[in-house]
Amino acid sequence: MIAGVEIQDKRFPLNTGAGSDAIHKDPVYSYAVAKLIDHKGRVGTGLAFTIGEGNDLVCKAASFYAEKLKGRDIEELMANFGTVFNTLSNEQQFRWLGPHKGIVHLALAAVTNACYDLWAKTRGVPLWKLLIDLSPEQLVDTLDLSYLEDELTREEAIALMVTNKTSQTERMGILDVGYKGYDTSVGWFNYSDEQVRENCIKAIDNGFTAMKLKVGSKDPLRDIKRAHIVREVAGDRATVMLDANQQWTLPQALSICDELKAMNPYWIEEPTHPDDILAHKTLADTIAPIKIAMGEHVPNRILFKNYLQLKATGFVQVDAVRVGGVSEFLSVSLLARKFNIPVVPHVGDMGQLHQHLVLFNHISMGHEALFLEHIPHLKSHFKNPVKIEGGVYRTPVEEGSSCDLI
């Protein structure tokens, strides 16, 4: 039974230049931390990610949601968590502050993620194992599929899970070989060209075969030059992604993406405003076969549905500490699986939680195991930090979702 709650405002200043992109020049990586404490002293920890200012507001909202779960048994709660999620996300007064986005939805993410962590700890298993051991019906019962029914009903979701779980054992080998990572820290926006070059060499030496560069400079020639530096160092066989962090208008994106084609990017990420789905559609059609990746700033499953319906994205980067937590992440993953679009999460959690979720996506949903973003800057603050060896995430074995902070 959930006997107590604790909410923490955790902020971690970064080294000079780290975490910077075309929009966020001086981020302070921060978490609104929700802790659910059961009657045996077990603590479920959930995170929502911000970059500093306003983190306290998310904490206040998380306290509101967490208090509503006091007295609930975690097994009983999770047996029908889809209904619980629906009720909380549509709470009449808080919903006005969203709906399903912004501070209140981030707060719900923290509390939802704490529920999944406590559930896994109660069963004494890592979150990935808890999820793959659930039956299709049990898994779908943890999801809120409202507003998705035109594309994914409960019955269709269960059938999709059943279809993919029949071949689940064939994909269990990923637990032994590990899940491939990509280095997103080689080219933060504020890094010098020489630092980008040096970081690319280090990434390759550390076993990474995929890496990402931040673009979106006021001078497009800077982006083009830096992109070619990464390609030159990494070589033609490496996978290189470019991330504009929403900096460009559509006309700007159309122009510079045409120029960037020459260095053969694997994807171009967040090329324009995340709410402008039609602009993404226009750009996706224009720059094909190069694909667009998006989702870091898409707050809910309904908007992801629209992106998928319009074929406006080639990669879904849903983030469980940005949408309404693990529950909504899984709803989006199922939806993307129906549309056969890969899920490559953005990792506001630094990969701690998502290393579990991508294993489930691959093993039980049949998503292709591409790679998972790796950002090392907060590694020392976690009790059980991710383990990366040779550019590969090693399977976590500790119980829970790996989100406990020191």
C-alpha positions as a Python dict, from the first residue, in 0.01 Angstrom:
ca = {
    (1, 'M'): (0, 0, 0),
    (2, 'I'): (125, 351, -82),
    (3, 'A'): (173, 509, 260),
    (4, 'G'): (364, 827, 178),
    (5, 'V'): (483, 1054, -100),
    (6, 'E'): (788, 1275, -140),
    (7, 'I'): (852, 1528, -415),
    (8, 'Q'): (1201, 1663, -488),
    (9, 'D'): (1327, 1948, -706),
    (10, 'K'): (1663, 1827, -839),
    (11, 'R'): (1880, 2051, -1059),
    (12, 'F'): (2222, 1977, -1205),
    (13, 'P'): (2429, 2255, -1369),
    (14, 'L'): (2633, 2127, -1663),
    (15, 'N'): (2986, 2186, -1777),
    (16, 'T'): (3039, 2472, -2020),
    (17, 'G'): (2866, 2404, -2349),
    (18, 'A'): (2722, 2066, -2254),
    (19, 'G'): (2355, 2018, -2334),
    (20, 'S'): (2337, 2329, -2552),
    (21, 'D'): (2137, 2343, -2873),
    (22, 'A'): (2003, 2606, -3111),
    (23, 'I'): (1716, 2699, -2875),
    (24, 'H'): (1841, 2604, -2528),
    (25, 'K'): (2176, 2780, -2491),
    (26, 'D'): (2239, 2731, -2117),
    (27, 'P'): (2027, 2443, -1986),
    (28, 'V'): (2031, 2322, -1628),
    (29, 'Y'): (1933, 1956, -1650),
    (30, 'S'): (1662, 1911, -1388),
    (31, 'Y'): (1415, 1656, -1261),
    (32, 'A'): (1085, 1681, -1085),
    (33, 'V'): (1121, 1365, -875),
    (34, 'A'): (815, 1184, -742),
    (35, 'K'): (864, 917, -477),
    (36, 'L'): (588, 679, -371),
    (37, 'I'): (669, 498, -46),
    (38, 'D'): (482, 181, 41),
    (39, 'H'): (405, 33, 383),
    (40, 'K'): (719, -184, 366),
    (41, 'G'): (945, 110, 296),
    (42, 'R'): (993, 39, -74),
    (43, 'V'): (1030, 356, -280),
    (44, 'G'): (905, 399, -633),
    (45, 'T'): (1095, 680, -807),
    (46, 'G'): (962, 866, -1110),
    (47, 'L'): (1118, 1147, -1310),
    (48, 'A'): (999, 1430, -1533),
    (49, 'F'): (1266, 1629, -1715),
    (50, 'T'): (1303, 2006, -1741),
    (51, 'I'): (1599, 2235, -1805),
    (52, 'G'): (1577, 2453, -1497),
    (53, 'E'): (1322, 2730, -1453),
    (54, 'G'): (976, 2600, -1372),
    (55, 'N'): (1095, 2271, -1229),
    (56, 'D'): (942, 2376, -897),
    (57, 'L'): (604, 2424, -1066),
    (58, 'V'): (616, 2069, -1201),
    (59, 'C'): (700, 1949, -850),
    (60, 'K'): (397, 2126, -706),
    (61, 'A'): (170, 1968, -967),
    (62, 'A'): (326, 1625, -907),
    (63, 'S'): (243, 1654, -539),
    (64, 'F'): (-122, 1705, -629),
    (65, 'Y'): (-133, 1382, -833),
    (66, 'A'): (76, 1178, -591),
    (67, 'E'): (-143, 1258, -292),
    (68, 'K'): (-438, 1104, -475),
    (69, 'L'): (-264, 766, -476),
    (70, 'K'): (-213, 737, -101),
    (71, 'G'): (-374, 428, 44),
    (72, 'R'): (-376, 243, -288),
    (73, 'D'): (-223, -102, -326),
    (74, 'I'): (29, -95, -611),
    (75, 'E'): (-83, -425, -766),
    (76, 'E'): (-447, -317, -756),
    (77, 'L'): (-351, 24, -896),
    (78, 'M'): (-151, -115, -1189),
    (79, 'A'): (-407, -382, -1276),
    (80, 'N'): (-623, -105, -1419),
    (81, 'F'): (-376, 180, -1454),
    (82, 'G'): (-520, 289, -1789),
    (83, 'T'): (-835, 402, -1611),
    (84, 'V'): (-632, 567, -1334),
    (85, 'F'): (-424, 756, -1591),
    (86, 'N'): (-737, 869, -1773),
    (87, 'T'): (-892, 996, -1450),
    (88, 'L'): (-581, 1186, -1340),
    (89, 'S'): (-506, 1337, -1679),
    (90, 'N'): (-865, 1459, -1708),
    (91, 'E'): (-898, 1593, -1354),
    (92, 'Q'): (-1137, 1879, -1415),
    (93, 'Q'): (-938, 2175, -1281),
    (94, 'F'): (-588, 2060, -1373),
    (95, 'R'): (-701, 1966, -1723),
    (96, 'W'): (-763, 2333, -1794),
    (97, 'L'): (-389, 2389, -1753),
    (98, 'G'): (-316, 2141, -2034),
    (99, 'P'): (-496, 1949, -2154),
    (100, 'H'): (-243, 1669, -2164),
    (101, 'K'): (58, 1897, -2203),
    (102, 'G'): (280, 2139, -2017),
    (103, 'I'): (346, 2148, -1645),
    (104, 'V'): (53, 1927, -1543),
    (105, 'H'): (137, 1653, -1790),
    (106, 'L'): (505, 1655, -1693),
    (107, 'A'): (392, 1619, -1332),
    (108, 'L'): (174, 1323, -1425),
    (109, 'A'): (476, 1167, -1598),
    (110, 'A'): (678, 1181, -1276),
    (111, 'V'): (401, 1015, -1074),
    (112, 'T'): (319, 758, -1342),
    (113, 'N'): (685, 660, -1371),
    (114, 'A'): (704, 623, -993),
    (115, 'C'): (411, 380, -1009),
    (116, 'Y'): (587, 160, -1265),
    (117, 'D'): (910, 168, -1065),
    (118, 'L'): (735, 69, -742),
    (119, 'W'): (547, -206, -926),
    (120, 'A'): (871, -357, -1056),
    (121, 'K'): (1039, -329, -716),
    (122, 'T'): (738, -492, -549),
    (123, 'R'): (781, -788, -785),
    (124, 'G'): (1158, -782, -740),
    (125, 'V'): (1243, -752, -1110),
    (126, 'P'): (1382, -496, -1355),
    (127, 'L'): (1109, -300, -1531),
    (128, 'W'): (1190, -454, -1869),
    (129, 'K'): (1123, -803, -1730),
    (130, 'L'): (800, -699, -1562),
    (131, 'L'): (674, -559, -1892),
    (132, 'I'): (772, -852, -2115),
    (133, 'D'): (617, -1098, -1867),
    (134, 'L'): (277, -927, -1879),
    (135, 'S'): (10, -1081, -2099),
    (136, 'P'): (-118, -863, -2385),
    (137, 'E'): (-439, -800, -2190),
    (138, 'Q'): (-250, -704, -1873),
    (139, 'L'): (-23, -469, -2065),
    (140, 'V'): (-309, -296, -2245),
    (141, 'D'): (-494, -256, -1913),
    (142, 'T'): (-215, -18, -1806),
    (143, 'L'): (-279, 209, -2106),
    (144, 'D'): (-525, 490, -2178),
    (145, 'L'): (-617, 456, -2545),
    (146, 'S'): (-881, 729, -2542),
    (147, 'Y'): (-865, 957, -2847),
    (148, 'L'): (-679, 684, -3034),
    (149, 'E'): (-981, 467, -3111),
    (150, 'D'): (-998, 577, -3474),
    (151, 'E'): (-661, 408, -3523),
    (152, 'L'): (-611, 174, -3226),
    (153, 'T'): (-892, 25, -3022),
    (154, 'R'): (-833, -188, -2714),
    (155, 'E'): (-910, -500, -2916),
    (156, 'E'): (-668, -397, -3192),
    (157, 'A'): (-397, -319, -2937),
    (158, 'I'): (-433, -661, -2777),
    (159, 'A'): (-430, -832, -3118),
    (160, 'L'): (-115, -640, -3214),
    (161, 'M'): (53, -747, -2891),
    (162, 'V'): (-55, -1110, -2938),
    (163, 'T'): (85, -1116, -3292),
    (164, 'N'): (424, -986, -3188),
    (165, 'K'): (454, -1181, -2863),
    (166, 'T'): (431, -1511, -3054),
    (167, 'S'): (784, -1446, -3181),
    (168, 'Q'): (907, -1287, -2859),
    (169, 'T'): (1154, -1563, -2772),
    (170, 'E'): (1335, -1507, -3103),
    (171, 'R'): (1429, -1157, -2988),
    (172, 'M'): (1536, -1238, -2631),
    (173, 'G'): (1897, -1252, -2744),
    (174, 'I'): (1912, -873, -2722),
    (175, 'L'): (1937, -916, -2344),
    (176, 'D'): (2275, -1084, -2387),
    (177, 'V'): (2428, -873, -2664),
    (178, 'G'): (2293, -540, -2535),
    (179, 'Y'): (2114, -254, -2705),
    (180, 'K'): (2321, -36, -2935),
    (181, 'G'): (2364, 329, -2835),
    (182, 'Y'): (2437, 647, -3024),
    (183, 'D'): (2646, 937, -2895),
    (184, 'T'): (2447, 1260, -2883),
    (185, 'S'): (2718, 1456, -2700),
    (186, 'V'): (2976, 1484, -2978),
    (187, 'G'): (2837, 1807, -3114),
    (188, 'W'): (2654, 2025, -2863),
    (189, 'F'): (2571, 2361, -3016),
    (190, 'N'): (2818, 2569, -2813),
    (191, 'Y'): (3114, 2339, -2882),
    (192, 'S'): (3386, 2467, -3111),
    (193, 'D'): (3453, 2297, -3442),
    (194, 'E'): (3774, 2151, -3302),
    (195, 'Q'): (3589, 2017, -2997),
    (196, 'V'): (3335, 1852, -3227),
    (197, 'R'): (3618, 1691, -3421),
    (198, 'E'): (3785, 1564, -3103),
    (199, 'N'): (3457, 1434, -2961),
    (200, 'C'): (3387, 1238, -3280),
    (201, 'I'): (3724, 1069, -3256),
    (202, 'K'): (3657, 981, -2890),
    (203, 'A'): (3312, 844, -2973),
    (204, 'I'): (3454, 616, -3239),
    (205, 'D'): (3730, 501, -3002),
    (206, 'N'): (3457, 420, -2747),
    (207, 'G'): (3279, 193, -2992),
    (208, 'F'): (3001, 421, -3115),
    (209, 'T'): (2912, 385, -3482),
    (210, 'A'): (2632, 645, -3468),
    (211, 'M'): (2643, 1005, -3345),
    (212, 'K'): (2445, 1329, -3357),
    (213, 'L'): (2531, 1693, -3427),
    (214, 'K'): (2334, 1997, -3315),
    (215, 'V'): (2250, 2237, -3598),
    (216, 'G'): (2026, 2544, -3631),
    (217, 'S'): (2287, 2821, -3644),
    (218, 'K'): (2194, 3171, -3759),
    (219, 'D'): (2455, 3120, -4029),
    (220, 'P'): (2364, 2802, -4222),
    (221, 'L'): (2721, 2777, -4347),
    (222, 'R'): (2830, 2697, -3989),
    (223, 'D'): (2593, 2400, -3980),
    (224, 'I'): (2706, 2276, -4319),
    (225, 'K'): (3073, 2302, -4223),
    (226, 'R'): (3026, 2121, -3891),
    (227, 'A'): (2813, 1849, -4049),
    (228, 'H'): (3089, 1778, -4298),
    (229, 'I'): (3345, 1768, -4014),
    (230, 'V'): (3146, 1492, -3843),
    (231, 'R'): (3106, 1301, -4169),
    (232, 'E'): (3476, 1339, -4248),
    (233, 'V'): (3585, 1208, -3907),
    (234, 'A'): (3321, 936, -3875),
    (235, 'G'): (3351, 814, -4232),
    (236, 'D'): (3090, 711, -4485),
    (237, 'R'): (2992, 394, -4297),
    (238, 'A'): (2897, 572, -3975),
    (239, 'T'): (2542, 681, -3898),
    (240, 'V'): (2521, 1058, -3850),
    (241, 'M'): (2209, 1243, -3739),
    (242, 'L'): (2143, 1619, -3738),
    (243, 'D'): (1923, 1794, -3479),
    (244, 'A'): (1788, 2148, -3530),
    (245, 'N'): (1585, 2160, -3206),
    (246, 'Q'): (1293, 2342, -3376),
    (247, 'Q'): (1506, 2641, -3480),
    (248, 'W'): (1402, 2671, -3846),
    (249, 'T'): (1085, 2804, -4004),
    (250, 'L'): (956, 2584, -4287),
    (251, 'P'): (1114, 2797, -4564),
    (252, 'Q'): (1446, 2792, -4379),
    (253, 'A'): (1421, 2417, -4323),
    (254, 'L'): (1347, 2350, -4689),
    (255, 'S'): (1652, 2551, -4792),
    (256, 'I'): (1911, 2422, -4549),
    (257, 'C'): (1796, 2058, -4554),
    (258, 'D'): (1854, 2061, -4928),
    (259, 'E'): (2211, 2175, -4859),
    (260, 'L'): (2266, 1920, -4583),
    (261, 'K'): (2169, 1629, -4805),
    (262, 'A'): (2523, 1625, -4939),
    (263, 'M'): (2664, 1478, -4616),
    (264, 'N'): (2401, 1201, -4612),
    (265, 'P'): (2235, 1240, -4269),
    (266, 'Y'): (2045, 941, -4134),
    (267, 'W'): (1775, 1176, -4011),
    (268, 'I'): (1709, 1544, -3955),
    (269, 'E'): (1557, 1594, -3612),
    (270, 'E'): (1305, 1857, -3500),
    (271, 'P'): (1347, 2071, -3812),
    (272, 'T'): (1071, 2316, -3721),
    (273, 'H'): (802, 2393, -3462),
    (274, 'P'): (675, 2067, -3304),
    (275, 'D'): (309, 2171, -3328),
    (276, 'D'): (332, 2233, -3704),
    (277, 'I'): (249, 1886, -3828),
    (278, 'L'): (171, 2002, -4182),
    (279, 'A'): (511, 2169, -4209),
    (280, 'H'): (675, 1840, -4111),
    (281, 'K'): (465, 1664, -4374),
    (282, 'T'): (574, 1912, -4642),
    (283, 'L'): (936, 1878, -4543),
    (284, 'A'): (921, 1498, -4519),
    (285, 'D'): (786, 1474, -4872),
    (286, 'T'): (1043, 1721, -5004),
    (287, 'I'): (1364, 1582, -4853),
    (288, 'A'): (1285, 1212, -4901),
    (289, 'P'): (1454, 963, -4885),
    (290, 'I'): (1615, 1142, -4590),
    (291, 'K'): (1377, 1108, -4298),
    (292, 'I'): (1253, 1336, -4023),
    (293, 'A'): (1276, 1242, -3655),
    (294, 'M'): (1055, 1414, -3398),
    (295, 'G'): (895, 1374, -3058),
    (296, 'E'): (1118, 1539, -2799),
    (297, 'H'): (866, 1822, -2765),
    (298, 'V'): (549, 1634, -2860),
    (299, 'P'): (358, 1607, -2532),
    (300, 'N'): (89, 1345, -2590),
    (301, 'R'): (-29, 1042, -2784),
    (302, 'I'): (-292, 1234, -2982),
    (303, 'L'): (-36, 1453, -3157),
    (304, 'F'): (181, 1149, -3227),
    (305, 'K'): (-125, 988, -3385),
    (306, 'N'): (-166, 1286, -3616),
    (307, 'Y'): (201, 1276, -3719),
    (308, 'L'): (167, 908, -3803),
    (309, 'Q'): (-162, 951, -3986),
    (310, 'L'): (-11, 1218, -4211),
    (311, 'K'): (314, 1024, -4268),
    (312, 'A'): (496, 1330, -4138),
    (313, 'T'): (776, 1147, -3957),
    (314, 'G'): (1019, 863, -4017),
    (315, 'F'): (1123, 813, -3655),
    (316, 'V'): (919, 857, -3337),
    (317, 'Q'): (1123, 1000, -3048),
    (318, 'V'): (862, 972, -2773),
    (319, 'D'): (1012, 1040, -2429),
    (320, 'A'): (860, 884, -2115),
    (321, 'V'): (970, 1180, -1903),
    (322, 'R'): (802, 1422, -2146),
    (323, 'V'): (469, 1257, -2231),
    (324, 'G'): (255, 1125, -1946),
    (325, 'G'): (508, 862, -1839),
    (326, 'V'): (559, 494, -1918),
    (327, 'S'): (189, 434, -1981),
    (328, 'E'): (159, 694, -2255),
    (329, 'F'): (500, 600, -2396),
    (330, 'L'): (375, 245, -2447),
    (331, 'S'): (54, 369, -2609),
    (332, 'V'): (259, 568, -2859),
    (333, 'S'): (491, 270, -2917),
    (334, 'L'): (194, 48, -3001),
    (335, 'L'): (57, 310, -3235),
    (336, 'A'): (394, 348, -3408),
    (337, 'R'): (419, -31, -3438),
    (338, 'K'): (87, -36, -3621),
    (339, 'F'): (223, 222, -3867),
    (340, 'N'): (561, 41, -3886),
    (341, 'I'): (752, 352, -3783),
    (342, 'P'): (1059, 296, -3560),
    (343, 'V'): (1064, 427, -3203),
    (344, 'V'): (1399, 581, -3106),
    (345, 'P'): (1331, 763, -2777),
    (346, 'H'): (1463, 1099, -2675),
    (347, 'V'): (1628, 1041, -2337),
    (348, 'G'): (1544, 1320, -2095),
    (349, 'D'): (1614, 1055, -1830),
    (350, 'M'): (1969, 1008, -1966),
    (351, 'G'): (1866, 661, -2082),
    (352, 'Q'): (1803, 523, -1732),
    (353, 'L'): (1434, 442, -1784),
    (354, 'H'): (1441, 411, -2161),
    (355, 'Q'): (1697, 129, -2159),
    (356, 'H'): (1412, -80, -2014),
    (357, 'L'): (1148, 48, -2254),
    (358, 'V'): (1342, -14, -2575),
    (359, 'L'): (1406, -372, -2466),
    (360, 'F'): (1033, -420, -2420),
    (361, 'N'): (962, -246, -2752),
    (362, 'H'): (1192, -484, -2934),
    (363, 'I'): (1119, -808, -2750),
    (364, 'S'): (743, -787, -2703),
    (365, 'M'): (628, -536, -2966),
    (366, 'G'): (864, -639, -3242),
    (367, 'H'): (1010, -293, -3297),
    (368, 'E'): (1344, -297, -3475),
    (369, 'A'): (1637, -259, -3234),
    (370, 'L'): (1805, 42, -3391),
    (371, 'F'): (1984, 234, -3116),
    (372, 'L'): (1919, 443, -2806),
    (373, 'E'): (2048, 792, -2743),
    (374, 'H'): (2329, 818, -2488),
    (375, 'I'): (2394, 1134, -2282),
    (376, 'P'): (2648, 1083, -2001),
    (377, 'H'): (2630, 1415, -1817),
    (378, 'L'): (2425, 1302, -1513),
    (379, 'K'): (2564, 951, -1481),
    (380, 'S'): (2727, 1015, -1143),
    (381, 'H'): (2394, 1118, -988),
    (382, 'F'): (2217, 781, -1031),
    (383, 'K'): (2244, 488, -789),
    (384, 'N'): (2247, 242, -1078),
    (385, 'P'): (2376, 437, -1379),
    (386, 'V'): (2345, 296, -1729),
    (387, 'K'): (2631, 73, -1835),
    (388, 'I'): (2773, 145, -2179),
    (389, 'E'): (3046, -82, -2312),
    (390, 'G'): (3176, -61, -2666),
    (391, 'G'): (2893, 174, -2760),
    (392, 'V'): (2631, -72, -2633),
    (393, 'Y'): (2383, -47, -2342),
    (394, 'R'): (2422, -350, -2117),
    (395, 'T'): (2097, -496, -1987),
    (396, 'P'): (2008, -362, -1640),
    (397, 'V'): (1965, -634, -1377),
    (398, 'E'): (1865, -434, -1069),
    (399, 'E'): (1497, -429, -976),
    (400, 'G'): (1295, -126, -1080),
    (401, 'S'): (1340, 130, -1356),
    (402, 'S'): (1695, 252, -1273),
    (403, 'C'): (1573, 601, -1182),
    (404, 'D'): (1684, 625, -819),
    (405, 'L'): (1906, 928, -764),
    (406, 'I'): (2188, 945, -512),
}
